Amino acid sequence: MLSFIVIGKNEGAKLSKCFKSIDNCIAKNNLKNVEVIYVDSNSNDDSIAIAKSFNVQVYKIKGETNAAHGRVIGAKNANGDAFLFLDGDMEINAEVFSEFYTEKKGLFYPFVTGSFIDVFHDYNWNKIGIGKKNVVTEDKYINLGGGLFFVASSLWNSVGGMDPRFRINEDYEFTIRVRKKGVKLLKKKEILVNHNTINYLDDSRRWAMLKNGYFMYFSYLCKKYLFGNGLLNVFIRNNYTLLVLISSLIIAVCFNLYWVFSFYLIILVLRSIIKKKNLILFYFLRDLQVLYGLFFFRPNLKEITIKEI
């Protein structure tokens, strides 16, 4: 059996598109032995009503919820020997589904993800364009996986599922433990979903992530796994201004050359120019948050309540 596990919060019309695409996928691929589970993170819109209209299993969680909570609860209540995890803003491509799973052969690989395309919208959910195409030209093994993936339930259980302490980057942390089990992370070239989302570089989204302390979680992840498993490359790519800040601080303290901090300011200005926005304050505060995460931050498990609807 295959379990489709969908998580979401206030997804609205996007959720309807998601379930329609799942129904279409089931029909086109002649899947009989399947179930669809939706885990809602305390939405205050009509998400639950939409899910119920598609006759799926619905669970509502309250408290300081996150994606890991949703996936853990979905998996706990699933009966399949394979899981497909989707976000409620994703639309699955039925035409390529058989490259990953068939009723006859089951799941082809213990862990596999597909390519996907970000479809950007404004805050009224009007489509404004195509964002980054997260695609590969040929099937390949990757170091870190995201929130879209198939996984054998036996593998999920053997590594203990996802860690709900992570409000973000829970997918990275999970796939590191999968790799430590000796299982490779396969990414296929087929475009498995379209992802309907707000631009990740949207100013409001950036500041919301900063306010919620999201950047500390990747720092903690890097510390936990000592920057291994591909984390070092990601850290350097995303936090090169912080590396300049740390270098400037060391030089200033050791040699009393405090003017070297001007190099850090120059790098902040250049980074803002590259992004074509005034983000100097944002990147400075982000650097401080990442630094705090490396040395002092440790996530805690939050209590939640679960109700089947």
ZIHUPE-V146000 format. One record per pair of residues at least 24 apart in sequence whose C-alpha atoms are under 7 Angstrom apart, sorted by the first residue. I is the first residue (numbers start at 0). J is the second residue. Records with the same first field share a line. If there is no record, write none. Layout:
BEGIN
I=J + J
END
This chain:
BEGIN
0=32 + 33 + 79 + 80 + 81
1=32 + 33 + 34 + 79 + 80 + 81 + 82
2=33 + 34 + 35 + 77 + 78 + 79 + 81 + 82 + 83
3=34 + 35 + 36 + 82 + 83 + 84
4=35 + 36 + 37 + 73 + 82 + 83 + 84 + 85
5=36 + 37 + 38 + 84 + 85 + 86 + 87
6=37 + 38 + 39 + 69 + 70 + 85 + 86 + 87
7=38 + 39 + 40 + 86 + 87
8=39 + 40 + 41 + 42
9=42 + 43 + 44 + 46
10=46 + 87 + 88
11=44 + 45 + 46
13=87 + 88
14=46 + 87 + 88
15=49
16=90
17=87 + 88 + 89 + 90
18=53
20=90 + 91
21=91
23=93
24=93
27=93
30=102
36=73
38=69 + 73
40=64
57=307 + 308
58=305 + 306 + 307 + 308
59=305 + 306 + 307 + 308
60=303 + 304 + 305 + 306
61=303 + 304 + 305
62=302 + 303 + 304
63=301 + 303
64=303
65=166
66=166
67=161 + 162 + 163 + 169
68=163
71=160 + 161
80=151 + 152
81=106 + 149 + 150 + 151 + 152
82=149 + 150 + 151 + 152
83=148 + 149 + 150
84=146 + 147 + 148 + 149
85=146 + 147
88=194 + 195 + 196
89=192 + 193 + 194 + 195
90=192 + 193 + 194
91=191 + 192 + 193
92=191 + 192
95=189 + 191
109=150 + 151 + 154
110=149 + 150 + 151 + 184 + 185
111=148 + 149 + 150 + 184 + 185 + 186
112=147 + 148 + 149 + 185 + 186 + 187
113=186 + 187 + 188 + 189 + 190 + 191
114=187 + 188 + 189 + 190 + 191
115=190 + 191 + 192 + 193 + 194
116=192 + 193 + 194
117=193 + 194 + 195 + 196
118=193 + 194 + 195 + 196
119=195 + 196 + 197 + 198
120=195 + 196 + 197
121=197
134=188
135=188
136=188
137=187 + 188
138=186 + 187 + 188
139=185 + 186 + 187
140=183 + 184 + 185 + 186
141=184 + 185 + 186
142=184 + 228 + 229
143=171 + 174 + 175
144=170 + 171 + 174
145=170 + 171
146=170
163=300
164=298 + 299 + 300
165=216 + 298
167=213 + 216
168=216 + 217
172=220
175=228
209=285
214=288 + 289
215=288 + 289 + 292 + 296
216=292
218=289 + 292 + 293
219=292 + 293 + 296 + 297
222=293
240=266 + 267
241=286
END
